[in-house]
Amino acid sequence: MIDLPRSTYNYRSTARALKLGDTELVAIIGDIQDELPCYGYRRVTYELQRRGHLVNDKRVARVMRANGLGIKPRKRYVRTTDSNHDSPI
């Protein structure tokens, strides 16, 4: 048995999680939104975590708001049927 404390087994090195600067984060979020334009900050956060970046959703929301990286809204459904006509149904 090695003479190490138990906490060593559970220790996670901070070198594993590289800290991203805001400019790097903006570039990565921009890439994600080019691929997936309808993603808001929650989905973008999940995508960042899936790609291996440990980022809080509050930080993602702040960075997106500060840099104008909001969602592109979907087009609304336009009703084209004219039910008010004299033709037979």
C-alpha positions, 0 to 999 in steps of 0.5 A, a space after each residue: 500500500 502506498 502511503 498517500 491520503 485518501 483525498 489524493 484519489 479524489 483529487 482533480 488536477 486544475 490543469 485538466 480544465 484549461 481556463 478560457 478567456 472571454 475572447 476565446 469563448 466568443 470565438 468558440 460560441 460563434 462557431 457553435 452558433 454558425 453550426 446551430 443558429 437556434 441555440 440559446 445559452 443553455 444549449 451552447 453551454 451544454 455543447 461547450 461542456 460536450 466539447 470538453 470546456 468547463 464553463 458555467 451557464 451564467 458566464 456563457 449567458 453574460 458573454 453572449 449578451 455582451 457580444 450580441 450573440 443572441 439566437 436567430 429567431 425561427 420564422 413564424 408560421 404564415 397561414 395561407 388558407 383563405 377560408 372566407 371564399 364563395 367556391 364550393 368546398 
